[in-house]
Amino acid sequence: MEPRPVAEIIAYVFIDLAVIMVLARLMGRLARRVGQPAVIGEIVAGILLGPTLLGALPGDLDMLLFPTDIRPFLNVLAQLGLVLFMFLIGLEVDLSFMRGREKVAVSVSLASILLPFALGLLLAAYLHGQHDVFTGADGSTSAISFAGFALFLGVAMSITAFPVLARILAERQMHRVPTGALALACAAVDDVLAWCLLAVVVAIVAASSFSGVVLILSLSIVFALVMFLVVKPALRLLVTRYERLGQLTPEMLAGVLVGILASAWVAEEIGIHFIFGAFLFGVVMPRKGAARLNHEIVDRLEQVSVLMLLPVFFVVTGLNVDVGAIDLAGLGELGLILLVAISGKFVGAYVAARAQKVPRRQAGALATLMNTRGLTELVILNIGVQQGVLDGEMFTLMVIMALVTTAMASPLLNLIYPKRILDRDIAAAERAEMGLTDGYTVVVVVDDPDRDAGLADLACDLVGREQPAQVVLTRVVRRSRPKPEVSSGLGADLELMATVAGELRTLARQVEARGIRASVASRFSEDPWAEVADLAGSSGADVVLVRSGWGLAADAVTADTPWPASLTGSVVTVSGELGSAALQPRGPVAVVQDGGADGRAALRLAAHAALGRSVPLQLRAGEGRRGLRRGVADSLRKAGVTVEAEGQTLPSLLVAPAGSGPVPAADDLTPILLVHAGTADSDRDMDETLAGISARPGTA
């Protein structure tokens, strides 16, 4: 057959890429709809385009769409996608997850590697006789050594896919409970140990003699030392430049890409496969103070690798998978492979966790999470094929195992760790983390720590004389781009949240200086108000204090904004600046009279603010509003609130019920607080509201 013209090859590659991307996106979306990671759907899409479906249809459609002479070009793109993926995997490895959990994490990780590895070796002794001949793409055959087959099978049984595990945790919010944090620590250790083990196995298989193995491993150690001692410090310059410019420039991204590709080339020259170089470059990337930089790098690289390159890798993988060719004996082998893979990981992790006094439910959830293999497993299996130690049928069986063990994680977690129990544990963990106690709680939503210093002082004012009391300062960083699809992005999110929490602690000291307990909480979310509502619920907030329009589009901000109905506490939105003038008790707190639920909440908070500022409370008549009954002023005076007539002096703060549009202030300097009653204030009538104000500290 004559070689194809270059133009025809290019045209074939282009149409193949288009078909691959369309099917990958459709299958990825379908996977998410049924509660699975998108990567599961994309892997299935790659399999469907191979002999399993397309090749089973009349006309050899798989060969028509992906001719033999076109596949090498697709394979180059696939390997580039694999290099970028391995860099992202390395970037997510963060052993800081282990802090405080070192003993448990190491124990669980070792057990979840050693037991399945040992079982894999035993299984290899049984399966090798049926899979001892490797057939190359050109039809040539070669014998598969037992050592290479057994070692690769053992490693394949031992792997845990950190990105899939982290994504499951993030989507279920499990990273906020101790079990999730422990799972992250175990997966991080597992990642490092498993890839090191695989590097050794590749060196053993690739080398032709014992001296060759020693040489490859020695060069690998030298390579790792250079990366950690030379390259890692040099990469700190990226962080410095990023902080100075405030953005990831094309030159900076080009430098990262050059580093990834050069590291991959060095690893391949050493003889340990190019993926290890890309992985190691990701590991040595800066972590401290580099959360935003790493976020941008992940965003940029995933736009290329996820949309186009990795789906090509799935297709290249799928072209070697033929599910229809599995006979009855193959089904029996698949059953054994699944038994070893699932039981080895689950039993190893569960027993080790229980030995470290992890409760049964949490140990079961941890063992289930450690069974996820995902795309990481495909990487190992493809290396096995490239090294000539896995034949076509064994490769197909192992790919099915990877899909089954990954797909079963979410359904099993729903059984082992139901949402109602998870929600309870999240609330308990959150309260424990913030050091919250039962008491009057004001949650302050901070957008800009410098500008919103006034909100912290106002929160103290709104506490009034309630005791015990506490102020929770929270900042929700809105995610401007969708979450990464293959890598979880969770490590960078957690680092960024830690940075934000550090900024909030300055405001916390400002609150504590006024004798009130302060806590901080930071979140990363695409739905800011959902996070605030969740935090308010878990902290038992009585008041949520936020600037008007926060978390909403500017053109959607009105006084009638429908705040989350699930909030128990009242929401107070602040219009105007809380500058130094507004923070001085230069005048009374004014409240617009209204007998409705919002009005009752506004009256209570205005009274608290007057007591907190030690200034009078000024009652204003509200036009078109339900007026307050007589005797309210007397009840307030009995509570120790100084009440004065409207207009007697200029107020420093105006509190008004929401729902009827903006309320004009006495002057442009007077901040306005619009109060949206929560369920607790809505359930109180006026007598209960006044009684609460009148109660002595600690009894309200």
C-alpha positions, 0 to 999 in steps of 0.5 A, spaced: 500 500 500 502 506 497 503 511 503 498 516 504 499 524 502 501 528 507 495 532 506 490 526 507 494 524 513 492 531 516 485 531 514 484 524 517 487 527 524 483 533 524 476 529 522 478 524 528 480 529 533 473 532 531 469 526 532 473 524 538 472 531 542 464 530 540 463 523 543 468 525 549 464 531 551 457 527 550 459 521 554 462 525 559 456 529 560 452 523 561 457 520 566 456 526 570 448 526 570 448 519 573 453 521 578 459 519 575 466 523 574 466 525 567 472 521 566 469 515 566 464 517 560 470 519 556 474 513 557 467 509 555 467 513 549 474 511 547 472 504 548 466 505 544 470 508 538 475 501 538 473 494 536 468 493 542 463 497 538 465 501 532 469 495 530 463 490 531 459 493 526 459 492 519 464 495 515 470 495 520 468 502 521 474 503 527 479 501 521 475 506 516 475 512 522 482 510 525 486 507 519 493 503 521 497 509 518 494 514 522 494 511 529 501 513 530 500 520 529 494 520 534 498 516 539 503 522 539 498 527 541 495 522 546 502 521 549 502 529 549 496 529 553 498 523 558 505 528 559 500 534 561 496 529 565 502 526 569 504 533 570 497 535 573 497 529 578 504 531 580 502 538 582 496 535 586 501 531 590 501 535 597 504 531 603 502 537 607 495 533 608 499 528 612 500 533 618 497 530 624 495 524 621 502 521 619 501 514 623 494 513 620 496 515 613 502 511 612 499 505 615 493 505 611 497 507 605 502 501 606 497 496 607 493 498 601 499 497 597 502 491 600 496 487 600 493 488 593 500 487 590 501 481 594 495 478 591 496 481 584 503 476 584 499 470 587 494 472 581 499 472 576 502 465 578 495 463 575 494 467 569 501 467 566 500 461 563 494 464 559 497 470 557 505 469 556 505 471 549 505 478 547 503 480 540 505 487 537 502 492 532 506 489 526 504 482 528 510 479 531 510 475 537 514 475 543 514 471 550 512 475 556 516 473 562 513 471 569 517 477 573 515 482 568 507 480 568 507 479 575 510 486 577 506 490 573 499 486 575 501 487 582 502 495 581 496 495 577 492 492 583 495 497 588 494 504 585 489 509 587 487 515 583 488 521 587 484 526 582 478 521 582 478 520 590 479 528 591 474 530 586 469 525 589 471 528 596 470 535 593 463 534 590 460 530 597 464 536 601 467 530 605 474 534 605 471 538 610 470 532 615 476 528 618 475 522 614 476 526 608 482 529 610 485 522 612 483 520 605 487 525 602 493 524 606 492 516 605 492 518 597 497 522 597 502 517 600 499 512 596 501 516 590 508 517 591 509 510 594 505 507 588 509 511 582 516 510 586 514 502 585 512 503 578 518 506 576 522 500 579 518 495 576 519 499 569 527 499 570 527 492 572 523 490 566 526 495 561 533 493 563 537 487 560 541 485 566 542 486 574 547 491 572 542 495 568 537 495 573 542 498 578 544 503 573 537 506 571 535 506 578 542 510 580 540 515 574 533 516 577 536 517 584 540 523 581 535 525 577 530 526 583 536 530 587 537 535 581 529 536 581 529 537 588 535 541 590 536 545 583 530 545 579 525 546 585 528 552 588 529 555 581 521 555 580 520 559 586 522 565 581 515 563 578 512 565 584 515 572 585 514 574 578 507 572 578 506 576 584 509 582 581 505 581 575 499 579 578 497 574 572 500 568 568 504 571 562 505 567 556 512 566 557 511 564 564 507 558 562 512 557 556 517 556 561 513 551 565 511 547 559 519 547 557 520 544 564 515 539 563 517 536 556 524 537 558 523 533 564 519 527 560 525 527 555 530 526 561 526 520 564 525 517 557 533 517 556 534 514 563 529 508 561 524 509 566 518 512 562 517 519 560 511 520 565 515 520 571 519 526 568 512 530 567 510 527 574 516 529 578 516 536 575 509 537 578 511 535 584 517 540 585 512 546 583 512 551 588 506 550 593 507 555 599 504 562 596 503 559 589 495 557 590 493 562 585 499 561 580 497 553 580 490 555 579 491 558 573 496 553 570 491 548 571 486 552 568 490 553 562 493 546 561 486 543 562 483 547 556 488 543 552 489 536 555 482 535 557 478 537 551 483 534 546 489 530 548 486 526 553 480 524 549 485 522 544 489 517 549 482 514 551 481 512 544 488 510 543 487 505 549 480 503 546 483 501 540 486 496 544 480 494 548 475 489 545 470 487 550 466 483 545 472 478 544 472 476 552 469 469 552 467 465 558 474 463 561 475 471 560 469 472 564 472 467 570 479 471 569 475 478 570 471 475 576 478 473 579 481 480 577 475 484 580 476 480 587 483 481 588 483 488 586 477 490 590 478 486 596 486 487 596 485 495 597 478 494 601 481 489 606 488 492 606 485 499 608 480 497 612 484 493 617 489 498 617 484 504 619 481 500 624 488 498 627 489 505 628 482 506 632 478 509 626 471 508 627 467 502 622 463 507 618 469 512 617 474 506 615 469 503 610 468 510 607 476 510 607 477 503 604 472 505 598 475 511 596 482 508 596 479 503 591 478 508 586 483 507 580 480 511 574 485 514 569 491 513 573 490 505 572 490 506 564 496 510 565 500 504 568 496 499 563 498 502 557 506 502 560 505 495 561 503 494 553 509 498 551 513 494 555 510 488 552 508 485 559 500 485 558 497 482 552 491 484 548 486 480 552 489 482 559 489 489 557 482 489 556 480 485 562 484 490 566 481 496 563 474 493 565 477 493 572 479 500 572 472 502 570 468 498 575 472 500 581 472 507 580 464 507 578 462 503 584 466 508 589 460 513 589 454 508 590 458 505 595 459 511 599 452 513 599 450 506 602 456 506 607 456 514 609 449 517 607 448 524 606 444 525 612 450 522 617 455 526 612 451 533 613 451 532 621 459 530 621 460 536 617 456 541 621 460 538 627 467 538 624 466 545 622 463 547 629 469 544 632 474 547 627 472 554 628 471 553 636 464 555 636 460 554 642 452 555 644 451 562 644 449 568 640 453 568 633 454 573 628 457 571 621 460 576 617 461 575 610 468 579 608 469 580 601 475 585 602 479 584 608 481 592 608 475 595 606 470 590 610 474 592 617 468 596 619 463 590 618 467 586 623 466 592 628 459 593 626 458 585 628 460 586 635 455 592 635 450 587 633 452 582 639 449 588 644 450 585 650 448 577 648 452 572 652 456 568 650 457 571 644 461 569 638 463 572 631 464 568 625 468 571 619 468 568 613 470 569 606 467 565 600 472 566 594 468 565 588 470 560 582 471 564 576 472 558 572 469 551 572 472 546 576 478 542 573 475 536 570 481 531 570 485 533 576 481 535 582 484 542 583 482 541 591 489 541 593 490 548 590 483 550 593 485 548 600 492 552 600 488 558 597 483 558 603 488 557 608 491 564 605 484 567 606 484 564 613 490 568 615 488 574 612 481 574 616 485 573 622 487 580 622 480 582 623 479 576 628 484 580 633 480 586 632 473 583 634 477 579 640 480 586 642 472 588 644 472 582 648 468 577 643 470 570 641 472 570 634 473 565 629 474 564 621 472 560 615 474 560 608 471 557 602 472 556 595 465 556 591 461 557 584 455 558 589 457 563 594 450 564 597 450 556 598 456 556 602 454 562 606 447 559 608 451 552 609 456 555 614 450 559 617 446 553 618 452 549 621 454 555 626 447 556 628 448 563 626 443 568 629 445 574 624 448 574 617 452 580 616 453 582 608 454 588 604 449 589 599 449 586 592 455 581 595 455 574 591 450 577 586 450 580 579 450 588 580 444 589 576 440 584 580 441 587 587 435 590 590 432 591 597 427 585 595 433 580 593 430 573 595 435 571 600 436 563 602 430 561 605 433 556 609 437 561 613 435 561 621 438 567 622 436 574 620 440 577 614 443 584 614 445 587 608 449 594 609 449 599 604 454 605 604 461 605 607 463 604 614 469 608 614 472 611 621 466 616 621 461 611 621 464 607 626 464 613 632 458 613 636 457 620 634 449 619 634 444 615 635 442 608 631 435 610 628 430 604 626 424 604 621 418 602 625 414 596 622 410 591 626 412 585 620 417 580 621 423 584 618 421 590 622 421 586 629 428 583 627 430 590 625 428 593 632 431 587 635 438 588 632 437 596 632 437 595 640 443 591 640 447 596 636 445 602 640 447 598 646 453 595 643 455 603 641 452 605 648 448 611 644 440 612 644 436 608 639 431 613 635 424 610 633 422 613 626 415 612 623 415 608 617 411 611 611 406 605 608 408 600 614 405 597 619 406 601 625 409 599 632 404 598 637 404 603 643 408 601 649 414 599 645 418 605 647 417 603 654 419 596 653 425 598 650 427 603 656 426 598 661 431 593 657 436 599 658 436 602 651 435 610 651 430 612 646 429 618 643 425 622 638 426 622 631 430 628 628 433 630 635 440 628 633 443 626 626 443 618 627 450 614 625 446 608 623 440 607 620 436 600 621 430 598 616 426 592 615 427 590 607 422 589 602 420 596 601 425 598 597 431 603 599 430 607 605 433 614 605 438 616 610 439 622 614 445 624 610 450 621 605 454 618 610 449 614 614 450 607 613 443 603 612 442 596 614 436 592 611 434 587 615 431 580 612 428 576 618 430 569 618 426 563 620 427 565 628 425 572 627 419 570 623 417 565 629 417 571 634 412 575 635 413 582 638 412 580 645 417 575 644 422 580 641 421 585 646 422 580 651 429 578 648 431 585 648 429 585 655 433 579 658 439 579 662 445 577 658 445 569 657 438 568 658 436 571 651 
